Amino acid sequence: MLIKFFPNGKGGGAGPVEYLTARTVLAYDDNRDLIRDASGQPMSVTRAPLPEVVRGDPQSMIDLIDVCPHKWTYCAGVVSFAREDAPTEDQEQEVIDRFEEIAFAGLDADRYACFCPITN
């Protein structure tokens, strides 16, 4: 299991939330370099299967981020597994629960919002 936080977190909520739930996204190679066609235009790929939101509500997350008065309006990260790990849905929920306990230690559940889509 790998947990990583990304350096982004400024701006409105539509961008990050819609990216996480989008059917079509930009295509990257194994080195995370953007794949371009012969004319230099970025290529896209259709996610299969589509992302499944297992915690949180996309529109509520967008709204919360949009009303945040701070410079840094959200924190984004990933909890990922190697394909051969193949956690069950119950195990995924347990990981999310433990992550929230650690990441938001000392906060009541009504003091933070977590949005968790599962993507492959």
SULWO-V8705 format. One record per pair of residues at least 12 apart in sequence whose C-alpha atoms are under 7 Angstrom apart, sorted by the first residue. I is the first residue (numbers start at 1). J is the second residue. If there is no record, write none. Layout:
I/J + I/J
This chain:
1/79 + 1/80 + 1/81 + 1/82 + 2/79 + 2/80 + 2/81 + 3/78 + 3/79 + 3/80 + 4/77 + 4/78 + 4/79 + 5/76 + 5/77 + 5/78 + 6/76 + 6/77 + 8/76 + 9/72 + 9/73 + 9/74 + 9/75 + 9/76 + 10/71 + 10/72 + 10/73 + 10/74 + 11/73 + 12/65 + 12/66 + 13/61 + 13/62 + 13/63 + 13/65 + 13/66 + 14/62 + 17/58 + 17/62 + 20/117 + 21/51 + 23/46 + 23/47 + 23/50 + 24/44 + 24/45 + 24/46 + 24/47 + 25/44 + 25/45 + 25/46 + 26/42 + 26/43 + 26/44 + 26/45 + 27/43 + 27/44 + 27/45 + 49/120 + 50/119 + 51/117 + 51/118 + 51/119 + 52/117 + 52/118 + 52/119 + 53/116 + 53/117 + 53/118 + 54/116 + 54/117 + 54/118 + 55/114 + 55/115 + 55/116 + 55/117 + 56/114 + 56/115 + 56/116 + 57/115 + 61/115
